[in-house]
Amino acid sequence: MYRIFCVSYQNFINSFDEDSYRLKIARPLELIADVNRYKEESKQSEVFKKVCDLIFFMKENVERFPKLKAFLWTLSSRNMNGKKYNIAKEEELEEQTKLINSFLKLAYWY
């Protein structure tokens, strides 16, 4: 699951222009796609907190997106755990979750 996410994320990023709204939504996912970067990121940075909000949001919505269950397990095994900071907007979290779900459904796997 994690490998599918990482490859799909790169494929997605490479398919958009820098000014794309979808690219802006996807940028924080870079921390999830790179375990070392996640570990090195300042725990106080806004991006880190947004990613923690996202992981927390995904855990809360796993019934709506069943593919996330296994993915969340792979994140947890890499010590990527959610926490609610209330930094990210609800709309942003929803879009990011839908995007991750599409990655896991192989929408950007090529």
C-alpha positions in Angstrom: 0.0 0.0 0.0 2.7 2.5 0.9 4.6 1.9 -2.3 1.5 2.4 -4.3 0.9 5.7 -2.5 4.5 6.9 -3.1 4.6 6.0 -6.8 1.1 7.4 -7.4 2.0 10.6 -5.6 5.0 11.1 -7.8 3.0 10.4 -10.9 0.3 12.8 -9.8 2.8 15.6 -9.0 4.5 15.2 -12.3 1.2 15.6 -14.2 0.3 19.1 -13.1 1.6 22.7 -13.6 3.0 24.5 -10.6 -0.1 26.8 -10.3 -2.6 24.0 -10.1 -5.1 24.0 -7.2 -4.8 20.2 -7.0 -1.1 20.4 -6.8 -1.4 22.9 -3.9 -3.7 20.4 -2.1 -1.3 17.6 -2.7 2.0 19.3 -1.6 1.7 18.4 2.1 1.4 14.7 1.1 5.1 14.9 0.3 5.9 14.4 4.0 3.9 11.1 3.9 5.7 10.0 0.7 9.1 10.5 2.3 9.6 8.9 5.7 12.9 10.6 6.3 11.5 14.0 5.5 8.6 13.3 7.8 11.0 12.5 10.7 13.2 15.5 10.0 10.3 18.0 9.7 10.0 20.3 12.6 7.1 19.1 14.9 6.1 22.8 15.1 5.9 23.4 11.4 2.5 24.1 9.8 3.1 21.4 7.1 3.8 18.8 9.8 0.7 19.8 11.7 -1.4 19.7 8.6 -0.2 16.2 7.9 -1.0 15.1 11.4 -4.5 16.6 11.0 -4.9 14.7 7.7 -3.9 11.3 9.3 -6.3 12.0 12.2 -9.0 12.9 9.7 -8.4 9.7 7.7 -8.7 7.6 10.8 -12.0 9.3 11.7 -13.3 8.6 8.2 -12.1 5.1 7.4 -15.7 3.9 7.1 -16.2 6.2 4.2 -12.9 5.2 2.6 -12.2 1.5 3.5 -9.0 1.4 1.5 -7.5 3.7 4.1 -7.5 1.1 6.8 -4.5 -0.8 5.5 -2.8 2.4 4.4 -3.2 3.9 7.9 -1.6 0.7 9.3 1.4 1.2 7.0 1.7 4.8 8.2 1.5 3.7 11.8 4.2 1.1 11.3 6.4 4.0 10.1 5.6 6.1 13.2 3.4 8.4 11.2 0.5 9.0 13.5 -2.3 11.5 13.4 -3.0 14.2 15.9 -5.7 16.9 15.8 -4.1 20.3 15.6 -7.0 22.0 13.8 -4.7 23.7 11.4 -6.0 22.3 8.1 -9.3 23.3 6.7 -12.1 20.7 6.5 -12.3 21.1 2.7 -8.6 20.6 2.3 -8.7 17.4 4.5 -11.6 16.1 2.5 -9.8 16.7 -0.9 -6.6 15.2 0.3 -8.3 12.1 1.6 -10.1 11.7 -1.7 -6.8 12.1 -3.5 -5.1 9.5 -1.3 -8.0 7.1 -1.8 -7.7 7.5 -5.6 -4.0 6.8 -5.3 -4.8 3.6 -3.4 -7.3 2.6 -6.1 -4.4 2.9 -8.7 -5.9 5.9 -10.5 -2.3 7.3 -10.9 -0.5 4.1 -11.2 1.3 3.9 -14.6 
